[in-house]
């Protein structure tokens, strides 16, 4: 993999016969978007790492993802299996041509691999738009000669807009001490909810990234939004709507 131009973010792949050089080439390419732990991020980027994580946690709080709860109360409910740990990581995004750091993005997710069936989730299937439908829509827009246009919309914190129903089993987020201190920076009144180890527990109100059923629940909520707005869902593709 090598840059085509030093002034444009374009690059090409070069097939190498030497297996060792090919491996090194792939490793270099992977560094263009590299994931690392928050702990490692703080060592590499002391200031930027903390600022990025603070922004991510503030986004969680702005979306009202959960309410603090005492560990003893969770135990009194006999719901220790409903406690889910947090995975915090950061992404380094580099410019393809110059290899300079463009952005350090943080993400706080639930470790959904620890979820137990029939305890914190049931069905998880969620459809995705087919490549065929996407290509057909692009083809129709191209044939329309300017009468139709295509646009891309990014929903900020998409899954965080989905409320957990009252009838859904309760789920708790266990926030480790280093992240808990950032939560307390914005919610100092939550300090009384820390346990002996410095962890903070939140009863989740939104489907946080990482939950196995989060994608399915967001799709159900999205259906309701667009149908109420006046769109109709296609009978042939669950992800296609017309107005």
Secondary structure as the mmCIF struct_conf table of DSSP 4:
data_model
#
loop_
_struct_conf.conf_type_id
_struct_conf.id
_struct_conf.beg_label_comp_id
_struct_conf.beg_label_asym_id
_struct_conf.beg_label_seq_id
_struct_conf.end_label_comp_id
_struct_conf.end_label_asym_id
_struct_conf.end_label_seq_id
STRN STRN1 UNK A 2 UNK A 3
BEND BEND1 UNK A 4 UNK A 4
BEND BEND2 UNK A 6 UNK A 9
STRN STRN2 UNK A 11 UNK A 12
BEND BEND3 UNK A 17 UNK A 17
HELX_RH_AL_P HELX_RH_AL_P1 UNK A 19 UNK A 30
TURN_TY1_P TURN_TY1_P1 UNK A 31 UNK A 32
STRN STRN3 UNK A 33 UNK A 37
HELX_RH_AL_P HELX_RH_AL_P2 UNK A 38 UNK A 44
BEND BEND4 UNK A 45 UNK A 45
HELX_RH_AL_P HELX_RH_AL_P3 UNK A 46 UNK A 62
TURN_TY1_P TURN_TY1_P2 UNK A 63 UNK A 64
STRN STRN4 UNK A 66 UNK A 68
HELX_RH_AL_P HELX_RH_AL_P4 UNK A 71 UNK A 76
TURN_TY1_P TURN_TY1_P3 UNK A 77 UNK A 78
HELX_RH_3T_P HELX_RH_3T_P1 UNK A 80 UNK A 82
STRN STRN5 UNK A 83 UNK A 94
TURN_TY1_P TURN_TY1_P4 UNK A 96 UNK A 98
STRN STRN6 UNK A 101 UNK A 110
HELX_RH_3T_P HELX_RH_3T_P2 UNK A 112 UNK A 114
STRN STRN7 UNK A 117 UNK A 117
TURN_TY1_P TURN_TY1_P5 UNK A 118 UNK A 120
STRN STRN8 UNK A 121 UNK A 121
BEND BEND5 UNK A 122 UNK A 122
HELX_RH_AL_P HELX_RH_AL_P5 UNK A 131 UNK A 143
TURN_TY1_P TURN_TY1_P6 UNK A 144 UNK A 146
BEND BEND6 UNK A 147 UNK A 148
TURN_TY1_P TURN_TY1_P7 UNK A 156 UNK A 157
HELX_RH_3T_P HELX_RH_3T_P3 UNK A 158 UNK A 161
HELX_LH_PP_P HELX_LH_PP_P1 UNK A 162 UNK A 162
STRN STRN9 UNK A 163 UNK A 163
HELX_LH_PP_P HELX_LH_PP_P2 UNK A 164 UNK A 165
TURN_TY1_P TURN_TY1_P8 UNK A 166 UNK A 167
BEND BEND7 UNK A 168 UNK A 168
HELX_LH_PP_P HELX_LH_PP_P3 UNK A 169 UNK A 170
STRN STRN10 UNK A 172 UNK A 175
HELX_RH_AL_P HELX_RH_AL_P6 UNK A 177 UNK A 186
HELX_RH_3T_P HELX_RH_3T_P4 UNK A 188 UNK A 193
TURN_TY1_P TURN_TY1_P9 UNK A 196 UNK A 197
BEND BEND8 UNK A 198 UNK A 198
STRN STRN11 UNK A 200 UNK A 204
STRN STRN12 UNK A 206 UNK A 206
TURN_TY1_P TURN_TY1_P10 UNK A 209 UNK A 210
TURN_TY1_P TURN_TY1_P11 UNK A 212 UNK A 213
HELX_RH_AL_P HELX_RH_AL_P7 UNK A 214 UNK A 229
TURN_TY1_P TURN_TY1_P12 UNK A 230 UNK A 230
STRN STRN13 UNK A 232 UNK A 233
BEND BEND9 UNK A 235 UNK A 236
TURN_TY1_P TURN_TY1_P13 UNK A 238 UNK A 239
STRN STRN14 UNK A 241 UNK A 242
#
